[in-house]
Amino acid sequence: MRNIAKMMGMAVLIAGLAACDGKTTDAPAADKGAPAAAATAASAPVSLLEGKVTFSLPQGMSDQSGKLGTQANNMHVYADSTGQKAVIVILGDNTTESLDVLAGRLQDQQKARDTNLQIVTNKSIQVNGQTLQQLDTVITSAGQKAYSSIVLGKVDSHLLTMQITLPADNQQQAQIDAEAIINTLKIQ
């Protein structure tokens, strides 16, 4: 459980830093003005655990796992060129605790880090007949707001944690974009 908490803390930290990183040194100017509909028009498929977990990334997001300097092979990071949009997937050790208990603990940890944390939803969802837990929040870090959607699930002998972090300038659009990614999630 300690490893799960450590990985979740790292994921929240990475997502917070990515969401609040205002630097766009290598981002083309055209990316900033791209309409949201165009961002979801094309997608890149992702397959993990030998195809047992699949989902699609919006256009402009790519695998950034090797650029973090971490040796952990159970953490996958996908981001856009600005680092403001990120999907972090952690395949941790399984646990006997229920997903709603884990989500509640995660919510408490986030509240401890951000007293202005806004809970959007904490609910069970169904993906291919499996029950997962979804925790959506708005996180504030260094004056910047980020929309965070975390999906927890159990796949084989792994605890799946998928965190989608998007800028929350337009919270409704961020929520729609996060749901679009979650809707592509398939678990076998």
Buried (B, 14 or more C-beta within 10 A) or exposed (E): EEEBBEBBBBBBEBBBBBBBBEEBEEBEEEBEEEEBEEBBEEBBEBEBBEEBBBBBBBBBBEBBBEEBEEEEEBBBBBBBBBBBBBBBBBBBEBBEEEBBEBBBBBBEBBEEBBEEBBEBEBEEBEBEEEEBBBBBBBBBBEEBBBBBBBBBBBBEEBBBBBBBBBBBEEBEBBBEBBEBBBEBBBBE
